[in-house]
Amino acid sequence: MKTTAAILFIFVVFALVFLVPFAVIWALNTLFALGIPYTIWTWLAMLVVTATFGKTRFERINKSNKS
């Protein structure tokens, strides 16, 4: 069961990495009528933009209470 869950998780991550840039291009085209074509180069550019300006937050949780 753990193997199936791991494979499914990896598949979902790869699907999101593939689909999110196209979704952002679609949203920009729909909202602002930019006419951005759906090509591998625009997908790659949007992947770079998403990776650069996307919000990723890592926090360290301190389990010891030093009060």
WOKABEL-V778669 format. One record per helix or strand of 2 or more residues. SS is the DSSP state (@ for helix, = for strand). FROM is the first residue (numbers start at 1). TO is the last residue. Records with the same first field share a line. If there is no record, write none. Layout:
SS: FROM-TO, FROM-TO
This chain:
@: 2-32, 40-53
